[in-house]
Amino acid sequence: TMLAAAVYDLYKNRDTLSSHGALTIAIGFVVAFIAARFVVRRLVAPPAVGRGGGGGGPPPPPPPTTRTKELAADMFGYIVRRLVSAFLVVVLTSMFVFALFFLGPTNVAEIYCQQNGRCTPERLQLLTNELGLNQSVEKQYAEWVKGLFVDRKIKMGATYNCSAPCLGISYRDQTEVRQTLEHYFPATLSIAIVGSIIYLCLGAFMGSLAARWRGTFGDKALVTSSLLVSSLPYFLVCLLAWIYLVATWAIFPNSQYVPITHNPLGWAEGLLLPWLVLGITNSTSYARFSRGYMVEALGEDYIRSATAKGVSRNKAVFKHALRVAIVPVMTIFGLDFATLLSGTIFTEKIFSINGIGLYAINAIQYLDFPVISATVLVAAIFIVVGNLIVDVMYSFLDPRVRLS
């Protein structure tokens, strides 16, 4: 109810909302989330287990319908608690970026002034006032939070209309940051999806084979090769792949991003080498993870029982043991995939693909704070949401896991 009232009040007063009002509503959101978390914990808390009547034994197990309701309540409470934690992480991350930027020794107005011709003291003071750098950090942060919900007008020499959710106007090229992120995100998404599928499938397969051949020459060869590949820095592998496979031998074409809706074949051809480099390089760590978990799973009693009943060794490995071993691997995969969505920095930089990672690197180089804060916020959102999705999927991948 508190959240609904806050959202309605925000929408009703979106045109006249002040900076302090936006900050007050943001604080209200945090307080409401904490209150909701407290209430949900009390509502879904398991009842105290007392001693049964008469014989003093444990109470009888609940019927299946009651058990299903309890599991649903546990799942709902867990999701709400994780959403609260995710929201607080995003808010604290944005505050940290603001504090780190404004407490630093660099004067952004001076850098922006020097990029646009002769910088005089009068022009520097004008830019400082227009960018709001002469205001307190709290007020500037409140203005930024306000822009996430309502449109803003930003003065940087000229006046720019920034539609909600407004992530600011780039100091470098005076473009709206949100629109630029939306333009670059499909390239990063394309690299992340296919590359992650390659290293997950290849790593799990190699780890399963190594566990299947444990102690043999094949196992030692797979482990040694994965260690050798992992010891090489990823940016060096990307650079060598580009120098020899593209520039020298011309085995692969120049990497570029073509929207899949315009030309599916050009989309796959332009990103083939980045996919292979990303997938093969990262699959080595997944091979070691999978091998370790597979060795533990193959030592379980149910695997030996299945083998004794006539189940083939390959079926026991790839059907029964892999299902259990893949659960912890999926946790690592979820976080890695969320990190990729926030920007495949080295891949985009070396292969000259315009994505979020390359956009963020250029922003750091030019101290473009609106772009830096926006990319950090997007990365934080992707990571906390990916972590939440993986934790929820945990119970579906392994029925023995119960969220609490």
N, C-alpha and C positions, 0 to 999 in steps of 0.2 A: 504493500500500500504506500509506504514512504517513497519507494522508487517510482511508482506510477505517478504520484503527486508531483515529485520533482521533475519528471519528464514533461508532464503537462504544463507545469509552471514555466519550464524552460521554453517550450514551444509557444506558449501564449505570449511571453515577453521577449521573444527572440529579436525584435527590432530595437528595443530600448534597454537591452540587458547591458549592464555596466560590467567593467572588469572585476570589481569586487563582488558583484553578484554572481559572475561566472565562477570565481574562486570559491564563493560560499556554497554554490550548488555542487561543485566538485567535491568539496569537503563533506557535504551532505551525502553524496553518493558513497563515499568511503565509510561514513558512520552507518549508513543504512545497510551496506554490505556486511559490516561487522555485526550489526544487530541481527541480520538475517542468518548469518552463520551461527550465532549463539542460539537463536530460536530453533534452527534446523537440528543442531546437535541435541537439543533437549527433546525434540519431537521424534527423532529417529534413534534415540539412544535405546539399546536393547534393555528389556526389563530385567530386573534383578532376579537371579535364579535362587529360589529358596528350596528348602528340603521338602520332599513330598510328604503327604500325610500318612499316618499309619506306620509303615515299615521304615520310614526315614530315608528311602532311596531317592534317586534323582527323579524329577518329574517326567512324565511320558513325553515322547517327542511330539512336536506340534503336527497337525495334519498338513498335507501337501499344500493346500490353499493358503494356510497361514504362513507357511515357509516361503512361498512365492511372494507374498505381500511383504514379508520382512526383507527379502533380498531386494525387491524393488525399492523399498524405503531406504535401505542401505546405499543402493546405487544412486538414488536421487540425492541423498544427503552428501554423498561423496562428490558428486558432480557440482553441487552448489558450493561446497567448501573449496573445491579446486578453482571454481570460477572466481570466488572471492580472492583467493591467493593470487590467481593470474591477474586480476584487475589491480591489486595492490602492487604487484611486481611491475606492471606497465607504468603505473603512476610514479612509483619511486624511481624507475629508470629514467623517465622523462625529467623528473626533478634533478636527478644526478647530472644529466647531460646539461641542463640549464646552468646548474651551479658550476660545473666544470668549465663551461664556456665563459661565463661572465666573471669568474674569479681568476681567469688566466690573465697573462700579461699582454695579450695581443689586442690591439684596437681595430676592430672590424671596420669601423667607419673610415679609418685612415687607409686601410688596404683598399676598400671600395672606392675611396676618393682618388687614390693613385691610379686605379685601373681606368678611370674615366677622364683622363686629361690632367691638366695642371691642377694640383691640389693646393689651394690657398687656405689660410686659417678660417676665413669666412665660410668657404664651401665645406670644410671639415666640420665646423660647428653646425651648419645647416643639415648635413647628412646625419650627424649624431642626433639631432633633434627629430628628424624625420624617421629614422630607424628606431627611435625610442630608447636609444642606449643611454640617455641621460636620466632615465627613470630607474626606479628600484627594480631589483631582480624579481621580487614578488609581483609587482604590477605587470612586468613584461610577461611573466609566466601566466598570470591571470588572463592577459590578452590572448596569449597563444591557446590556452584552454578554451576560452570563449569562441575562438575561431573554429574549433572542432565541431561546434553545434550551430553556429550562425555565420552568415557571410561577413567578411571583413573588407575594409578599404585600407590599403597599405600605401603609404607615401614613400617613394624612393626616387626623388627628382620629379617623377610623374606619379599619378594616383592609379593604383591597380586594384581592380575588383577581384577578390579571392572568395570563391564560393565554398560553402561548407561541404564536407569537412576541410577547412583551410589549414594546410600544413606550411603556409608561408609562400613568399616569393623569393626565387633564387637571387642572391646578390650578384651572381656572375652574368646571367643572361636575362634576368627579369622575366622569367617564365614561372607559371604556377607549379609548385613542387608536386602536388597531387597528380596533376595531369601528366607530368613527366614520368612519375613513377608508374602510372597506369600504362604509359606508352612502352616503358622498358621492361615491365614485369613479364609479358609473354615470353621474351627471350630467356630470361632467367628460369621461368617455369619449365620451358622446353628442355633446357639443359638439365635441370634438377630431376625431372620425372624420369627421363630415359636413362640418364647416368646412374641414378639411384637404383633403378630396376636392374641394370647390368651388374653393378657391384654387389647387390643383395643376392641375386640368383647365382652369379658366378662364385661369390664367396661361400654361400651356403653349400653349393655343390662340391667345391674343392674341400671345404671342411669336412663334409660327410665322407668323401672318398678317403681323406687322410685318417679319419676315425675308423673307417672300414678296414683300411690297410695299416692299422696301428702297429708300429714297430718294424715295418717292412721298409724296403728301399723307396717305394713310392711315397710313403708317409714322410720320410726324411727329406725327399726331394721337394715335396710340396711345401713343407714347413720352411726349408732353407730358402727356396725361391721367394716365398712370401716375405721372409725377413729381409732379403736383399732388396726387393722392390720397396718395402716400407722404409728402408734406411735412406732412400733417395728423397730429397725434398720435392714436394709436388710441383712447385713452380719450375724446378729444373727439368722434370720430366716433360712438362708442357712445352718449355722452351726448346728442348732437344727434339721433341716430336714435330714442332712447327718448323724448325730449321731444316731437318733432314727429310721429313715426309711431305712437306709443302714447298718450302723454298728451294731445296736442293734437288730432290728426286721427283718432285711433282706427282707423288703417288695419290695424294688427296688434293682436292681443290681448296682454294682459299676459304676459310671458315667465314660464314655470314649467317645472319638470321633472316629467313623469309617466312612470313606468316603461313601457317599450315593451310589456312583457308584460301590463300592465293595460289600456292603451288606446293602440294604435299611432297612431291619428289625433290624440289629445290630445298624445302625445309629439312628433309632427312639428309640430303647431300651436303648442305652447308654446315650441319652440326654433327656429322658422323665422326670426325676425328676428335672433337671435344668430348663426345659421348664415350668413345673408346678409351681415351686417356683417363677421364674421370672414373669410368667404371673399372678398368683394369687396375689402376693404382689403388683405389680404395677397397677393392675386393680382397686384397691381401689381409687386411686387418679383420675383415669379416670371416675369412677362411680360418684364421687362428681362433677367433671367438667361437665359431661353429664347431671347430674340432674339439675344443675343450668341453663345451656343453654336450656334444655328441658322445664323447668318451664317458662322461658321467651317466648319460641316458642309457648307453649300451650296457652299463653295469647293473642296471635295475633288474629286479626279479621278474617283472612282467616280460621283459625282452627275452630273458633266458627261458621263461615258460613258453613264450610264443615259438621260439626256435625249437624247443623240445617237442612241441605239438606238430611240427612239420612245416611251420612257416619258413619260407626261404630267407636266407641271410639278407639279401638285398631288400626284400619287402620289409623285414624287421627294421632295417636301418633307415630307409627312405620314407617309409609310411608311418611307422610307430615311433621310433626314436626321434626322428626329425621333427615331428609335431611338438614334442616336449622341448627339444633343444632350441627350436626357433623362437620360443617365447622371449627369453632374455635378449636374443639377438634383435628382435623386433623393437625392443625398448631403445636400444642403441640406434637402430635405423630411424626411428621416429624423430629423435633429436637431431641426427645428422641431416635428415631430409628437411626439417624445419630450418636448420642453419643454411642449407643450400638455397632455400627459397628467399632468404634474406640477402643473398648475393653470392654467386660463384666468382669470387674476386679474381683469383689468378687465371682461371679459365677465360673469363671475359677480357681481362687485360691483355694476355698474351695472344689470344686468337682474335682480338679486336672485335668483340661482340658487344653491342650496346645493351647492357643489362643493368640491373640495380647495383651489382658489385662495382662495375666500372664507373657508374654514376656517383657512387659513394666515394671512390678513390679520388676522382676529380674534385669533389666537394671538399675533401680534406686538404687537398693540395692548395685550393684557393680560399680555404677557411669560410666556406659557404655554409653558415650556421643553419639556415632553414632546411637545407638539404641534409645536413648531418643529423639534425634532430629528427627529421622525418624518417630517414633510413634506420636510425637506431630504434625508433618507436615501432616501425614495421617489423624489424628483426625481433624485438622483444615479443610482439604479438604472435608472430609465427612460432617462436620457440615455446612459449607457454601454452599455446593452443595445441601444438604438436605433442607436447608432453602430456597434456590432458587426454588427447585422443588415444595415445599409446597406452596410458594407464587404464582407460576404460576398456580398451580392446583386450587387455591382459586377461580378464575373466572369461572372455569368449574364446581366446586361444587355448587357455588352460582352465578347464572347469574346476580344478582343485584350488584355484586362487579365489579368495573372497575379499572384496573390497571392504575396508573398515575405516 
